[in-house]
Amino acid sequence: MKRKGYLFIEIIVIMGVFSVIIFPLVMLMDKNINKINFIREEYEVKKVVDNLEKVFIKILQDDKNKNLEYRLTREKNENFLLSDSLGKNITRLRGIRLNSEVKIFIEKKKVFIEEDKIKKEFLSIFILKVKIKDKIIKKVLII
């Protein structure tokens, strides 16, 4: 008589072999997915800061006495709207996939030189500070 099907012991052995092989693979995949998400988020942060740097260089070249507090708020479909503290919309940044809140500060610093033991104001520089999650990124804006 010919046997049709598998024995219960054979099925348990096959399930054991697959679980020994597949479980570590799933764990490795999960670890790699977390790394890929971290790399993607770092890329998004860099992209946002570069875009903001270009926008603020243009804004500060036009009017250097502007309000220095800005807000980046999420709109629909991966769009962010940049507005100042008065509620005036400045620009829209598209294609950003950040899930966290973004806070933006512009600091104006004065640079002094000393001539004949007298300090004179040489120039003003602007520092862009972007806070995303726990990370703060600072960039000096060249104007």
Contact map, one row per residue, 1 for C-alpha under 8 A:
11100000000000000000000000000000000000000000000000000000000000000000000000000000000000000000000000000000000000000000000000000000000000000000000
11110000000000000000000000000000000000000000000000000000000000000000000000000000000000000000000000000000000000000000000000000000000000000000000
11111000000000000000000000000000000000000000000000000000000000000000000000000000000000000000000000000000000000000000000000000000000000000000000
01111100000000000000000000000000000000000000000000000000000000000000000000000000000000000000000000000000000000000000000000000000000000000000000
00111110000000000000000000000000000000000000000000000000000000000000000000000000000000000000000000000000000000000000000000000000000000000000000
00011111011000000000000000000000000000000000000000000000000000000000000000000000000000000000000000000000000000000000000000000000000000000000000
00001111111000000000000000000000000000000000000000000000000000000000000000000000000000000000000000000000000000000000000000000000000000000000000
00000111111100000000000000000000000000000000000000000000000000000000000000000000000000000000000000000000000000000000000000000000000000000000000
00000011111110000000000000000000000000000000000000000000000000000000000000000000000000000000000000000000000000000000000000000000000000000000000
00000111111111000000000000000000000000000000000000000000000000000000000000000000000000000000000000000000000000000000000000000000000000000000000
00000111111111100000000000000000000000000000000000000000000000000000000000000000000000000000000000000000000000000000000000000000000000000000000
00000001111111110000000000000000000000000000000000000000000000000000000000000000000000000000000000000000000000000000000000000000000000000000000
00000000111111111000000000000000000000000000000000000000000000000000000000000000000000000000000000000000000000000000000000000000000000000000000
00000000011111111100000000000000000000000000000000000000000000000000000000000000000000000000000000000000000000000000000000000000000000000000000
00000000001111111110000000000000000000000000000000000000000000000000000000000000000000000000000000000000000000000000000000000000000000000000000
00000000000111111111000000000000000000000000000000000000000000000000000000000000000000000000000000000000000000000000000000000000000000000000000
00000000000011111111100000000000000000000000000000000000000000000000000000000000000000000000000000000000000000000000000000000000000000000000000
00000000000001111111110000000000000000000000000000000000000000000000000000000000000000000000000000000000000000000000000000000000000000000000000
00000000000000111111111000000000000000000000000000000000000000000000000000000000000000000000000000000000000000000000000000000000000000000000000
00000000000000011111111100000000000000000000000000000000000000000000000000000000000000000000000000000000000000000000000000000000000000000000000
00000000000000001111111110000000000000000000000000000000000000000000000000000000000000000000000000000000000000000000000000000000000000000000000
00000000000000000111111111000000000000000000000000000000000000000000000000000000000000000000000000000000000000000000000000000000000000000000000
00000000000000000011111111100000000000000000000000000000000000000000000000000000000000000000000000000000000000000000000000000000000000000000000
00000000000000000001111111110000000000000000000000000000000000000000000000000000000000000000000000000000000000000000000000000000000000000000000
00000000000000000000111111111000000000000000000000000000000000000000000000000000000000000000000000000000000000000000000000000000000000000000000
00000000000000000000011111111100000000000000000000000000000000000000000000000000000000000000000000000000000000000000000000000000000000000000000
00000000000000000000001111111110000000000000000000000000000000000000000000000000000000000000000000000000000000000000000000000000000000000000000
00000000000000000000000111111111000000000000000000000000000000000000000000000000000000000000000000000000000000000000000000000000000000000000000
00000000000000000000000011111111100000000000000000000000000000000000000000000000000000000000000000000000000000000000000000000000000000000000000
00000000000000000000000001111111110000000000000000000000000000000000000000000000000000000000000000000000000000000000000000000000000000000000000
00000000000000000000000000111111111000000000000000000000000000000000000000000000000000000000000000000000000000000000000000000000000000000000000
00000000000000000000000000011111111100000000000000000000000000000000000000000000000000000000000000000000000000000000000000000000000000000000000
00000000000000000000000000001111111110000000000000000000000000000000000000000000000000000000000000000000000000000000000000000000000000000000000
00000000000000000000000000000111111111000000000000000000000000000000000000000000000000000000000000000000000000000000000000000000000000000000000
00000000000000000000000000000011111111100000000000000000000000000000000000000000000000000000000000000000000000000000000000000000000000000000000
00000000000000000000000000000001111111110000000000000000000000000000000000000000000000000000000000000000000000000000000000000000000000000000000
00000000000000000000000000000000111111111000000000000000000000000000000000000000000000000000000000000000000000000000000000000000000000000000000
00000000000000000000000000000000011111111100000000000000000000000000000000000000000000000000000000000000000000000000000000000000000000000000000
00000000000000000000000000000000001111111110000000000000000000000000000000000000000000000000000000000000000000000000000000000000000000000000000
00000000000000000000000000000000000111111111000000000000000000000000000000000000000000000000000000000000000000000000000000000000000000000000000
00000000000000000000000000000000000011111111100000000000000000000000000000000000000000000000000011000000000000000000000000000000000000000000000
00000000000000000000000000000000000001111111110000000000000000000000000000000000000000000000000000000000000000000000000000000000000000000000000
00000000000000000000000000000000000000111111111000000000000000000000000000000000000000000000000000000000000000000000000000000000000000000000000
00000000000000000000000000000000000000011111111100000000000000000000000000000000000000000000000111000000000000000000000000000000000000000000000
00000000000000000000000000000000000000001111111110000000000000000000000000000000000000000000000001000000000000000000000000000000000100000000000
00000000000000000000000000000000000000000111111111000000000000000000000000000000000000000000000000000000000000000000000000000000000000000000000
00000000000000000000000000000000000000000011111111100000000000000000000000000000000000000000000000000000000000000000000000000000000000000000000
00000000000000000000000000000000000000000001111111110000000000000000000000000000000000000000000100000000000000000000000000000000000000000000000
00000000000000000000000000000000000000000000111111111000000000000000000000000000000000000000000000000000000000000000000000000000010000001000000
00000000000000000000000000000000000000000000011111111100000000000000000000000000000000000000000000000000000000000000000000000000000000000000000
00000000000000000000000000000000000000000000001111111110000000000000000000000000000000000000100000000000000000000000000000000000000000000000000
00000000000000000000000000000000000000000000000111111111000000000000000000000000000000000000000000000000000000000000000000000000000000000000000
00000000000000000000000000000000000000000000000011111111100000000000000000000000000000000000000000000000000000000000000000000001000000000010100
00000000000000000000000000000000000000000000000001111111110000000000000000000000000000000000000000000000000000000000000000000000000000000000000
00000000000000000000000000000000000000000000000000111111111000000000000000000000000000000000000000000000000000000000000000000000000000000000000
00000000000000000000000000000000000000000000000000011111111100000000000000000000000000000000000000000000000000000000000000000000000000000000100
00000000000000000000000000000000000000000000000000001111111110000000000000000000000000000000000000000000000000000000000000000000000000000000111
00000000000000000000000000000000000000000000000000000111111111000000000000000000000000000000000000000000000000000000000000000000000000000000000
00000000000000000000000000000000000000000000000000000011111111110000000000000000000000000000000000000000000000000000000000000000000000000000000
00000000000000000000000000000000000000000000000000000001111111111100000000000000000000000000000000000000000000000000000000000000000000000000001
00000000000000000000000000000000000000000000000000000000111111110000000000000000000000000000000000000000000000000000000000000000000000000000001
00000000000000000000000000000000000000000000000000000000011111110000000000000000000000000000000000000000000000000000000000000000000000000000000
00000000000000000000000000000000000000000000000000000000001111111100000000000000000000000000000000000000000000000000000000000000000000000000000
00000000000000000000000000000000000000000000000000000000001111111100000000000000000000000000000000000000000000000000000000000000000000000000000
00000000000000000000000000000000000000000000000000000000000100111110000000000000000000000000000000000000000000000000000000000000000000000000000
00000000000000000000000000000000000000000000000000000000000100111111000000000000000000000000000000000000000000000000000000000000000000000000000
00000000000000000000000000000000000000000000000000000000000000001111100000000000000110000000000000000000000000000000000000000000000000000000000
00000000000000000000000000000000000000000000000000000000000000000111110000000000000100000000000000000000111000000000000000000000000000000000000
00000000000000000000000000000000000000000000000000000000000000000011111000000000000110000000000000000001110000000000000000000000000000000000000
00000000000000000000000000000000000000000000000000000000000000000001111100000000011110000000000000000011100000000000000000000000000000000000000
00000000000000000000000000000000000000000000000000000000000000000000111110000000111110000000000000000111000000000000000000000000000000000000000
00000000000000000000000000000000000000000000000000000000000000000000011111000001111000000000000000001111000000000000000000000000000000000000000
00000000000000000000000000000000000000000000000000000000000000000000001111100001110000000000000000001100000000000000000000000000000000000000000
00000000000000000000000000000000000000000000000000000000000000000000000111110111100000000000000000000000000000000000000000000000000000000000000
00000000000000000000000000000000000000000000000000000000000000000000000011111111100000000000000000000000000000000000000000000000000000000000000
00000000000000000000000000000000000000000000000000000000000000000000000001111110000000000000000000000000000000000000000000000000000000000000000
00000000000000000000000000000000000000000000000000000000000000000000000000111110000000000000001000000000000000000000000000000000000000000000000
00000000000000000000000000000000000000000000000000000000000000000000000001111111000000000000011111000000000000000000000000000000000000000000000
00000000000000000000000000000000000000000000000000000000000000000000000001111111100000000001111100000000000000000000000000000000000000000000000
00000000000000000000000000000000000000000000000000000000000000000000000111100111110000000001110100000000000000000000000000000000000000000000000
00000000000000000000000000000000000000000000000000000000000000000000001111100011111000001111100000000000000000000000000000000000000000000000000
00000000000000000000000000000000000000000000000000000000000000000000011110000001111100001111100000000000000000000000000000000000000000000000000
00000000000000000000000000000000000000000000000000000000000000000000011100000000111111111110000000000000000000000000000000000000000000000000000
00000000000000000000000000000000000000000000000000000000000000000011111000000000011111111100000000000000000000000000000000000000000000000000000
00000000000000000000000000000000000000000000000000000000000000000010111000000000001111110000000000000000000000000000000000000000000000000000000
00000000000000000000000000000000000000000000000000000000000000000000000000000000001111110000000000000000000000000000000000000000000000000000000
00000000000000000000000000000000000000000000000000000000000000000000000000000000001111111000000000000000000000000000000000000000000000000000000
00000000000000000000000000000000000000000000000000000000000000000000000000000000001111111100000000000000000000000000000000000000000000000000000
00000000000000000000000000000000000000000000000000000000000000000000000000000000111100111110000000000000000000000000000000000000000000000000000
00000000000000000000000000000000000000000000000000000000000000000000000000000000111100011111000000000000000000000000000000000000000000000000000
00000000000000000000000000000000000000000000000000000000000000000000000000000000111000001111100000000000000000000000000000000000000000000000000
00000000000000000000000000000000000000000000000000000000000000000000000000000011110000000111110000000000000000000000000000000000000000000000000
00000000000000000000000000000000000000000000000000100000000000000000000000000011110000000011111100000000000000000000000000000000000000000000000
00000000000000000000000000000000000000000000000000000000000000000000000000000111000000000001111100000000000000000000000000000000000000000000000
00000000000000000000000000000000000000000000000000000000000000000000000000001110000000000000111110000000000000000000000000000000000000000000000
00000000000000000000000000000000000000000001000100000000000000000000000000000111000000000000111111000000000000000000000000000000000000000000000
00000000000000000000000000000000000000001001000000000000000000000000000000000100000000000000001111100000000000000000000000000000000000000000000
00000000000000000000000000000000000000001001100000000000000000000000000000000100000000000000000111110000000000000000000000000000000000000000000
00000000000000000000000000000000000000000000000000000000000000000000000000000000000000000000000011111000000000000000000000000000000000000000000
00000000000000000000000000000000000000000000000000000000000000000000000000000000000000000000000001111100000000000000000000000000000110000000000
00000000000000000000000000000000000000000000000000000000000000000000000110000000000000000000000000111110000000000000000000000000000110000000000
00000000000000000000000000000000000000000000000000000000000000000000001110000000000000000000000000011111000000000000000000000000011110000000000
00000000000000000000000000000000000000000000000000000000000000000000011100000000000000000000000000001111100000000000000000000000011100000000000
00000000000000000000000000000000000000000000000000000000000000000000111100000000000000000000000000000111110000000000000000000001111000000000000
00000000000000000000000000000000000000000000000000000000000000000001110000000000000000000000000000000011111000000000000000000001110000000000000
00000000000000000000000000000000000000000000000000000000000000000001100000000000000000000000000000000001111100000000000000000111100000000000000
00000000000000000000000000000000000000000000000000000000000000000001000000000000000000000000000000000000111110000000000000000111100000000000000
00000000000000000000000000000000000000000000000000000000000000000000000000000000000000000000000000000000011111000000000000011110000000000000000
00000000000000000000000000000000000000000000000000000000000000000000000000000000000000000000000000000000001111100000000000011110000000000000000
00000000000000000000000000000000000000000000000000000000000000000000000000000000000000000000000000000000000111110000000011111000000000000000000
00000000000000000000000000000000000000000000000000000000000000000000000000000000000000000000000000000000000011111000000011111000000000000000000
00000000000000000000000000000000000000000000000000000000000000000000000000000000000000000000000000000000000001111100001111100000000000000000000
00000000000000000000000000000000000000000000000000000000000000000000000000000000000000000000000000000000000000111110001111000000000000000000000
00000000000000000000000000000000000000000000000000000000000000000000000000000000000000000000000000000000000000011111111100000000000000000000000
00000000000000000000000000000000000000000000000000000000000000000000000000000000000000000000000000000000000000001111111100000000000000000000000
00000000000000000000000000000000000000000000000000000000000000000000000000000000000000000000000000000000000000000111110000000000000000000000000
00000000000000000000000000000000000000000000000000000000000000000000000000000000000000000000000000000000000000000111111000000000000000000000000
00000000000000000000000000000000000000000000000000000000000000000000000000000000000000000000000000000000000000000111111100000000000000000000000
00000000000000000000000000000000000000000000000000000000000000000000000000000000000000000000000000000000000000011110111110000000000000000000000
00000000000000000000000000000000000000000000000000000000000000000000000000000000000000000000000000000000000000011110011111000000000000000000000
00000000000000000000000000000000000000000000000000000000000000000000000000000000000000000000000000000000000001111000001111100000000000000000000
00000000000000000000000000000000000000000000000000000000000000000000000000000000000000000000000000000000000001111000000111110000000000000000000
00000000000000000000000000000000000000000000000000000000000000000000000000000000000000000000000000000000000001110000000011111000000000000000000
00000000000000000000000000000000000000000000000000000000000000000000000000000000000000000000000000000000000111100000000001111100000000000000000
00000000000000000000000000000000000000000000000000000000000000000000000000000000000000000000000000000000000111100000000000111110000000000001111
00000000000000000000000000000000000000000000000000000000000000000000000000000000000000000000000000000000011110000000000000011111000000000001110
00000000000000000000000000000000000000000000000000000000000000000000000000000000000000000000000000000000011110000000000000001111100000000111100
00000000000000000000000000000000000000000000000000001000000000000000000000000000000000000000000000000001111000000000000000000111110000001111100
00000000000000000000000000000000000000000000000000000000000000000000000000000000000000000000000000000001111000000000000000000011111000011110000
00000000000000000000000000000000000000000000000010000000000000000000000000000000000000000000000000000111100000000000000000000001111100011100000
00000000000000000000000000000000000000000000000000000000000000000000000000000000000000000000000000000111000000000000000000000000111111111000000
00000000000000000000000000000000000000000000100000000000000000000000000000000000000000000000000000011110000000000000000000000000011111110000000
00000000000000000000000000000000000000000000000000000000000000000000000000000000000000000000000000011100000000000000000000000000001111100000000
00000000000000000000000000000000000000000000000000000000000000000000000000000000000000000000000000000000000000000000000000000000001111110000000
00000000000000000000000000000000000000000000000000000000000000000000000000000000000000000000000000000000000000000000000000000000001111111000000
00000000000000000000000000000000000000000000000000000000000000000000000000000000000000000000000000000000000000000000000000000000111101111100000
00000000000000000000000000000000000000000000000010000000000000000000000000000000000000000000000000000000000000000000000000000001111000111110000
00000000000000000000000000000000000000000000000000000000000000000000000000000000000000000000000000000000000000000000000000000011110000011111000
00000000000000000000000000000000000000000000000000001000000000000000000000000000000000000000000000000000000000000000000000000011100000001111100
00000000000000000000000000000000000000000000000000000000000000000000000000000000000000000000000000000000000000000000000000001111000000000111110
00000000000000000000000000000000000000000000000000001001100000000000000000000000000000000000000000000000000000000000000000001111000000000011111
00000000000000000000000000000000000000000000000000000000100000000000000000000000000000000000000000000000000000000000000000001100000000000001111
00000000000000000000000000000000000000000000000000000000100110000000000000000000000000000000000000000000000000000000000000001000000000000000111
